[in-house]
């Protein structure tokens, strides 16, 4: 099996983990796939989508306990975590769109409306 074929095998394993909501493992396999084949916009898109989802979850955690006893510093940490995850998502969506400029319109729109385009 050559690197090209192996990259698609790793990508497909990442898809399986992603479908089963095991996002850390999915990321691991997507990153391995991209390291073998940098021309995999679908893997880059999926990496970005996972980071975006994690960013949304971090924001949810920040606002979930807004009325509870959560300390302001803890809320701030979740917001900063979300910002970092959104920045990572943007980085990978840029790469995916560079390889496949006609694909991923939702990503392009999100980059534009968040001021990252």
VENGIFEN-V778130 format. One record per residue. N is the residue number from 1. RES is the residue in three letters. PSI is psi in whole degrees, -180 to 180 (999 if undefined). BURIAL is # if it has 9 or more other C-alpha atoms within 8 Angstrom, else .. D_LAST is the distance of its C-alpha to the last C-alpha in Angstrom with 1 decimal. Layout:
BEGIN
n=N res=RES psi=PSI burial=BURIAL d_last=D_LAST
n=N res=RES psi=PSI burial=BURIAL d_last=D_LAST
END
This chain:
BEGIN
n=1 res=UNK psi=126 burial=. d_last=38.1
n=2 res=UNK psi=174 burial=. d_last=35.7
n=3 res=UNK psi=-38 burial=. d_last=32.3
n=4 res=UNK psi=-50 burial=. d_last=30.5
n=5 res=UNK psi=-42 burial=. d_last=32.6
n=6 res=UNK psi=-38 burial=# d_last=32.4
n=7 res=UNK psi=-39 burial=# d_last=28.6
n=8 res=UNK psi=-34 burial=# d_last=28.8
n=9 res=UNK psi=-46 burial=# d_last=31.6
n=10 res=UNK psi=-41 burial=# d_last=29.6
n=11 res=UNK psi=-46 burial=# d_last=26.6
n=12 res=UNK psi=-37 burial=. d_last=29.1
n=13 res=UNK psi=-41 burial=# d_last=30.6
n=14 res=UNK psi=-41 burial=# d_last=27.2
n=15 res=UNK psi=-43 burial=# d_last=27.0
n=16 res=UNK psi=-47 burial=# d_last=30.4
n=17 res=UNK psi=-39 burial=# d_last=29.6
n=18 res=UNK psi=-43 burial=# d_last=26.5
n=19 res=UNK psi=-30 burial=. d_last=28.5
n=20 res=UNK psi=11 burial=. d_last=31.0
n=21 res=UNK psi=27 burial=. d_last=28.5
n=22 res=UNK psi=77 burial=# d_last=29.3
n=23 res=UNK psi=-37 burial=# d_last=25.7
n=24 res=UNK psi=-42 burial=. d_last=26.8
n=25 res=UNK psi=-40 burial=# d_last=28.8
n=26 res=UNK psi=-47 burial=# d_last=26.2
n=27 res=UNK psi=-43 burial=# d_last=23.8
n=28 res=UNK psi=-48 burial=# d_last=26.7
n=29 res=UNK psi=-37 burial=# d_last=27.3
n=30 res=UNK psi=-43 burial=# d_last=23.7
n=31 res=UNK psi=-40 burial=# d_last=23.4
n=32 res=UNK psi=-42 burial=# d_last=26.8
n=33 res=UNK psi=-45 burial=# d_last=25.9
n=34 res=UNK psi=-33 burial=# d_last=22.8
n=35 res=UNK psi=-27 burial=. d_last=25.0
n=36 res=UNK psi=-28 burial=# d_last=27.5
n=37 res=UNK psi=99 burial=# d_last=25.2
n=38 res=UNK psi=-3 burial=. d_last=21.7
n=39 res=UNK psi=51 burial=. d_last=21.2
n=40 res=UNK psi=76 burial=# d_last=20.9
n=41 res=UNK psi=-30 burial=# d_last=17.5
n=42 res=UNK psi=-35 burial=. d_last=19.3
n=43 res=UNK psi=-43 burial=# d_last=20.2
n=44 res=UNK psi=-41 burial=# d_last=16.7
n=45 res=UNK psi=-43 burial=# d_last=15.5
n=46 res=UNK psi=-37 burial=# d_last=18.6
n=47 res=UNK psi=-48 burial=# d_last=18.1
n=48 res=UNK psi=-43 burial=# d_last=14.6
n=49 res=UNK psi=-37 burial=# d_last=16.3
n=50 res=UNK psi=-45 burial=# d_last=19.1
n=51 res=UNK psi=-39 burial=# d_last=17.2
n=52 res=UNK psi=-45 burial=# d_last=15.4
n=53 res=UNK psi=-43 burial=. d_last=18.9
n=54 res=UNK psi=-37 burial=# d_last=20.4
n=55 res=UNK psi=-42 burial=# d_last=18.0
n=56 res=UNK psi=-40 burial=# d_last=19.1
n=57 res=UNK psi=-38 burial=# d_last=22.7
n=58 res=UNK psi=-41 burial=# d_last=22.5
n=59 res=UNK psi=-39 burial=# d_last=21.4
n=60 res=UNK psi=-42 burial=. d_last=24.3
n=61 res=UNK psi=-38 burial=# d_last=26.6
n=62 res=UNK psi=-38 burial=# d_last=25.7
n=63 res=UNK psi=-20 burial=. d_last=26.5
n=64 res=UNK psi=-44 burial=. d_last=29.2
n=65 res=UNK psi=26 burial=# d_last=31.8
n=66 res=UNK psi=-39 burial=# d_last=30.8
n=67 res=UNK psi=-3 burial=. d_last=34.3
n=68 res=UNK psi=-160 burial=. d_last=36.1
n=69 res=UNK psi=12 burial=. d_last=37.2
n=70 res=UNK psi=133 burial=# d_last=33.9
n=71 res=UNK psi=152 burial=. d_last=33.6
n=72 res=UNK psi=-38 burial=. d_last=30.8
n=73 res=UNK psi=-35 burial=. d_last=30.1
n=74 res=UNK psi=-42 burial=# d_last=29.8
n=75 res=UNK psi=-43 burial=# d_last=27.4
n=76 res=UNK psi=-40 burial=# d_last=25.3
n=77 res=UNK psi=-41 burial=. d_last=25.4
n=78 res=UNK psi=-40 burial=# d_last=23.9
n=79 res=UNK psi=-42 burial=# d_last=21.1
n=80 res=UNK psi=-39 burial=. d_last=20.3
n=81 res=UNK psi=-45 burial=# d_last=20.7
n=82 res=UNK psi=-44 burial=# d_last=18.2
n=83 res=UNK psi=-45 burial=# d_last=15.6
n=84 res=UNK psi=-41 burial=# d_last=16.4
n=85 res=UNK psi=-39 burial=# d_last=16.3
n=86 res=UNK psi=-38 burial=# d_last=12.9
n=87 res=UNK psi=-40 burial=. d_last=11.6
n=88 res=UNK psi=-43 burial=# d_last=13.7
n=89 res=UNK psi=-46 burial=# d_last=12.3
n=90 res=UNK psi=-44 burial=# d_last=8.7
n=91 res=UNK psi=-46 burial=# d_last=10.5
n=92 res=UNK psi=-33 burial=# d_last=12.6
n=93 res=UNK psi=-37 burial=# d_last=10.2
n=94 res=UNK psi=-47 burial=. d_last=8.5
n=95 res=UNK psi=-44 burial=# d_last=12.2
n=96 res=UNK psi=-43 burial=# d_last=13.3
n=97 res=UNK psi=-29 burial=# d_last=11.0
n=98 res=UNK psi=-39 burial=. d_last=12.2
n=99 res=UNK psi=-33 burial=# d_last=15.7
n=100 res=UNK psi=74 burial=. d_last=15.5
n=101 res=UNK psi=-20 burial=. d_last=13.0
n=102 res=UNK psi=-2 burial=. d_last=15.0
n=103 res=UNK psi=172 burial=. d_last=15.1
n=104 res=UNK psi=55 burial=# d_last=13.5
n=105 res=UNK psi=-33 burial=. d_last=12.4
n=106 res=UNK psi=-39 burial=. d_last=12.4
n=107 res=UNK psi=-45 burial=. d_last=10.0
n=108 res=UNK psi=-42 burial=# d_last=7.5
n=109 res=UNK psi=-43 burial=. d_last=8.5
n=110 res=UNK psi=-42 burial=. d_last=8.4
n=111 res=UNK psi=-42 burial=# d_last=4.9
n=112 res=UNK psi=-49 burial=# d_last=4.7
n=113 res=UNK psi=-21 burial=. d_last=8.0
n=114 res=UNK psi=4 burial=. d_last=7.8
n=115 res=UNK psi=19 burial=. d_last=5.7
n=116 res=UNK psi=-2 burial=. d_last=3.8
n=117 res=UNK psi=999 burial=. d_last=0.0
END
